[in-house]
Amino acid sequence: MNEEPPAPLEIALELERLRGAVEVGFARVDGSLALLVQRSDQTDARLADHESRLDRLERGRWPLPSLAALTGTAGVAIALLALYR
């Protein structure tokens, strides 16, 4: 029951070990966070690339429905002309 309190030198050594363990842990967490940020940046870049490619595809397709409507209208007009002649 009568335990001696640890010596100040022992306490200092143990605190130094704890400090080292905390520094190593923070370094690991910092490395992991840096990796996550890098992956997030890569994902953002890929998403922006996909968005620009999709926009180009959509701009290239807009004439198709308009041409189909014009062709249909022209077909109806030609049919009506042929019907009344």
C-alpha positions as CSV (number, residue, x, y, z in Angstrom):
1,M,0.0,0.0,0.0
2,N,2.9,2.3,0.6
3,E,4.0,2.9,-3.0
4,E,6.7,5.4,-3.6
5,P,5.8,8.2,-5.9
6,P,7.7,8.0,-9.2
7,A,10.8,10.1,-9.4
8,P,10.7,13.3,-11.5
9,L,13.2,11.8,-13.9
10,E,10.9,8.8,-14.6
11,I,8.0,11.1,-15.1
12,A,10.0,13.2,-17.5
13,L,11.1,10.1,-19.5
14,E,7.5,8.8,-19.7
15,L,6.3,12.2,-20.8
16,E,8.9,12.3,-23.5
17,R,7.8,8.8,-24.7
18,L,4.2,10.0,-24.8
19,R,5.3,13.1,-26.7
20,G,7.1,11.0,-29.3
21,A,4.0,8.7,-29.7
22,V,1.8,11.7,-30.2
23,E,4.1,13.2,-32.8
24,V,4.2,10.0,-34.7
25,G,0.4,9.7,-34.6
26,F,0.0,13.3,-35.8
27,A,2.5,12.6,-38.7
28,R,0.4,9.6,-39.7
29,V,-2.8,11.5,-39.6
30,D,-1.3,14.4,-41.5
31,G,0.0,12.0,-44.2
32,S,-3.4,10.4,-44.5
33,L,-5.1,13.8,-44.8
34,A,-2.7,14.9,-47.4
35,L,-3.5,11.7,-49.4
36,L,-7.2,12.4,-49.1
37,V,-6.8,16.0,-50.3
38,Q,-4.8,14.8,-53.3
39,R,-7.4,12.2,-54.2
40,S,-10.2,14.8,-53.8
41,D,-8.3,17.2,-56.1
42,Q,-7.9,14.4,-58.7
43,T,-11.6,13.6,-58.4
44,D,-12.5,17.3,-58.9
45,A,-10.3,17.5,-62.0
46,R,-11.9,14.3,-63.4
47,L,-15.4,15.6,-62.7
48,A,-14.6,18.9,-64.4
49,D,-13.2,17.0,-67.4
50,H,-16.4,14.9,-67.7
51,E,-18.5,18.0,-67.4
52,S,-16.7,19.7,-70.2
53,R,-16.9,16.6,-72.4
54,L,-20.6,16.3,-71.7
55,D,-21.2,20.0,-72.6
56,R,-19.4,19.5,-75.9
57,L,-21.6,16.5,-76.7
58,E,-24.7,18.3,-75.8
59,R,-23.7,21.3,-78.0
60,G,-23.0,19.0,-80.9
61,R,-26.4,17.3,-80.7
62,W,-28.7,20.3,-80.6
63,P,-29.2,20.5,-84.4
64,L,-30.5,17.0,-84.7
65,P,-34.0,17.5,-83.1
66,S,-34.3,20.8,-85.1
67,L,-33.4,19.1,-88.3
68,A,-35.9,16.3,-87.6
69,A,-38.7,18.9,-86.9
70,L,-37.8,20.8,-90.1
71,T,-37.8,17.5,-92.2
72,G,-41.1,16.5,-90.7
73,T,-42.6,19.9,-91.5
74,A,-41.3,19.8,-95.0
75,G,-42.7,16.3,-95.5
76,V,-46.1,17.5,-94.3
77,A,-46.0,20.5,-96.6
78,I,-45.0,18.4,-99.6
79,A,-47.8,15.9,-98.8
80,L,-50.3,18.8,-98.6
81,L,-49.1,20.2,-101.9
82,A,-49.3,16.8,-103.6
83,L,-52.8,16.3,-102.2
84,Y,-54.2,19.6,-103.5
85,R,-52.7,19.4,-107.0
